[in-house]
Amino acid sequence: MKLLLLFFVSLWMCSSFSNSQRSFQKRTSNFQVGVILDLKSVVGSMGLSCMSMALSDFYSIHSNYSTRLSLHVRDSQGQVIEAAAAGLDLLKNVKIDAILGPETSAQANFLMDLGDRAQVPIISFSATSPSLHTRTPYFVQATQGDNTQVGAIAAIVKSFRWSQVIIIYEDSDYGSGIVPYLSNAFQDVNARISYRSVFPVSASDDYVLKELYKMMTLQTRVFVVHMSYTLGVRLFLKAKEIGMMEKGYAWSITSGLTDLVYLMHSDAAEAMQAVLGVKPLIPKSKQLNSFVNRLKKQSLKKSPGIGRADLSIFGLWAYDTLWALAMAAERVGLKETPKALENSSVNLNVSYLFNFKTSEVGPQLLKAMSEAKFEGLSGKFHLVYGKMESSSYQIINVVGNGQKEVGQWIPSHGIRREMNMNTTTHDTNSRENIRSIIWPGDSTVVPKGWEVPMSGKKLKIGVPVKSGFTDFVRVTRDDQANGRISGFYIDVFKSVMEALPYAVPYELVPFENPDGSSAGTYNDLTYQVFLRNYDGAIGDITITANRSKYADFTVSSAFRGPPSQHVGMIFYFPFSTLVFAHREKIVNNLARLVVVVWMFVILILSSTYTASLSSRLTVQRLQPSITDINELIKNRDFVGCQEGSFIVEFLKKQGFEGSRIRKFTSPDDCDEALSRGSKDGGISAFYDVIPYSKLFLSKHCDKYMTVGPTHRTDGFAFDFRKGSPLVADVSRAVIELTENGKILEMEQNWLRNERTCAGPEDSMNSITISLQSFKGLFAIPLQRSLSSRQPQDKLTEAGIIQNSSSENSVQPTDFPRNHSNSTEIVSSAPEEVHDLNLEDISAAQHSGVNHPSA
């Protein structure tokens, strides 16, 4: 009996255990997850391996979880159509709850619409185009979007002061998605995209070579490449083949290529030597080290040639993505077998191909995954509005068989040598924050970013042609009609080009017609630069707002007047006679003669000063007949300016009628017109920039004067094509030559023969008293002083001790000379325009030159 009872108890226990097992199995829910990858690609095969390891690791740690992920893998074969077909099959037949993948942005661009219709999350760890995540809430970008790296790339460009770049990208969703963000980032650091080179994804080798040769003819030598792995490798192999990986070039690649450099074969790695790249910064951890070792062993067993794929960020993102999805599935919990509902949005006329059911679990998974936060192998996993939170980037230099980190870019701190938030610098994107870099050609010299094209074409620099006013720019021809270009600004330009740290071949080309006459105004010349008929223009070209729309100007070329000449000698004896009472008797006859002469000189000086002061206080001085521009306009007087000058438009804006403005080609014609006046077929005033005004007045001090208000312009400068890299370097060279006095020397060389005009007040007095008037009186004491150097001739007998030093001895060179810096010409700084003709030159003060009335 007891034996029978024990048998029934055993049966009951076994039955209970069996029921318990079945009950546990019923409480375990399987989430169906589709995986769409190109299984033959590096990213696809690596991603699948990492997801398999993540699945095993997750459930070995969380074995008590009631949910499981079941993976259904499909091969897209790298084609959008195959990826779409795989997605439809998984949605209709497998009835999946989520899709991991697809691999590329183009595939994701199509699949996300299917996911939106079925309400199934499409989760990609490798589709990085920034335009994807805004299309539908059911697309999850579990990766760093390409837009997050543009700040790091722009910071590199800023650090090395490159003013323009060429971007090279493939014609795909992946390639074009980054372009608007790159444009904005470069604009923020004052760098211009000089050319955009777009490659078809299936570009032939001939196409690649043709495009590279085209870029070789451009000046820019800084390239930013954003391409997929296969096309990028082909590009660099061809670039090395034709010599574009040599000294002077600078190449930078985006994270998609940078991350896969380790996987490239030896030829490709050799071709990419000295390239700079950026990739997301992966924090070091014990878990990462353990994973890397395990994956490396597994990779070597399956594919011995896979190399160091274990270090790819795409593999780490794949691992973290599956981990996050498993956490989300557990948060959703047990999945009931739903009564499948037809998608209410499906039209009855839609093809059966797209007639699939919506998922009730999909929205819950999407919400749970968006709330997932944990420290993954790639760093902090946290989705913000359906995309991965931005992180810092490494800046690497491809050297040898590996990559050398040369800096780190932190979004809120710029470039650092290492991640140290406590360090502060004035310029976070300074070159000093980057470690030493090996540049193409095994060079350590930072490329300047541009070169004269290898075709050897010289820069074509236009020079204005004028028949008059040639003090600053002059074009002449000999008997054989050979042109000779000279002048102050020509010498300045030649000196500036010689001062550049590199050679720039150029030729000066007169802006003229076949008959040698001027081909147009200064505005016309600037517009020809804009039309690319000239690479630049030099001469007395004034910077104006209108011209700056068509060309970039350098800083103005500065004129500097000679420094003031000071008289350093002090005439001790004559002034001492006014202050001291000499008690000593004068016993020497020569001494008495000297005293008498000095007293006579003092008497005349005192009388002259009194007369001059009285004249200034009581005599009405001569004034020009007209001093106000409004009076000229009111009287409808004629005014003049240089032919081809921007002052014509300036005068019209002031209120002058076009018919009352007369243009002249030479200073002599201006002189004649001013002498006649408006009523006699001439002009009442002539407008010009200060440099020309000064030169004109230096020849006619006794006839004209500058009057009226001044009007400022930005001065004379050289202009170049918009975006020309020469502008910054030429400007620096101009400043350097100004500071070291070279420009002043050239100015004095060209203008030294021009006499100065002391001013209108002095020009009205034909007879003046100067030290020259007393040369007869000074000759006597001077001769006596020179002959009295013997001991017996000391003036101690007269009570005046004359020191034998040069400070107290009167020499012929001690007499003051008539030096004045009133003729100082400033052409590089903003110029004021006197009522004389302002022609394009860096100074621009308009000032009226009126014929004084009798």
Buried (B, 14 or more C-beta within 10 A) or exposed (E): EEEEEEEEEEEEEEEEEEEEEEEEEEEEBEBBBBBBBBBEBBBBBBBBBBBBBBBEBBBEEEEEBBBBBEBBBBBBBBBBEBBBBBBBBBBBEBBBBBBBBBBBBBBBBBBBBBBBBBBBBBBBBBBBBBBBBEBBBBBBBBBBBBBBBBBBBBBBBBBBBBBBBBBBBBEBBBBBBBBEBBBEBBEEBEBBBBBEBBBEBEBEEEEBBEBBEEBBEBBBBBBBBBBBBBBBBBBBBBBBBEEBBBEBBBBBBBBBBBBBBBBBEEEBBBBBBBBBBBBBBBEEEEEBEEBBEEBBEBBEEEEEEBBBBBBBBBBBBBBBBBBBBBBBBBBBEEBEEEEEEEBEEBEEEEEEEBEBBBBBBBBBBBEBBBEBEEEBBBBEBBBEEBBBBBBBBBBBBBBEEEBBBBBBBBEEBBBBBEEEEEEEEEEBBBBEBBEEBBBBBEBEEBBBBBBBEEEEEEBBBBBBBBEBBBBBBBBEEEEEEEBEBEBBBBBBBBBBBEBBEEEBEBEBBBBBEEEBEBBBBBBBBBBBBBEEEBBBBBBBBBBBEEBBEBBBBBBBBBBBBBEEEEEEBEBBBBEEBEEEEEEEEBEBEBBEBBBEBBEEBBEEBEEBEEEEEEEEEEEEEBBBEBBEBEEBBEEEBBBBBBBBBBBBBBBEEBEBEEEBBBBBBBBEBBBBBBBBBBEEEBBBBBBBBBBBBBBBBBBBBEBBBBBBBBBBBBBBBBBBBBBBBBBBBBBBBBBEBBEEEBBBBBBEEBBEEBEBBBBBEBBEEEEEBEEEEBEEBBEBBBEBBEEBEEEEBBBEBBBBEBEEEEEBBBEEEBBEEEEBEEBBBBBBBBBBBBBBBBBBBBBBBBBBBBBBEE
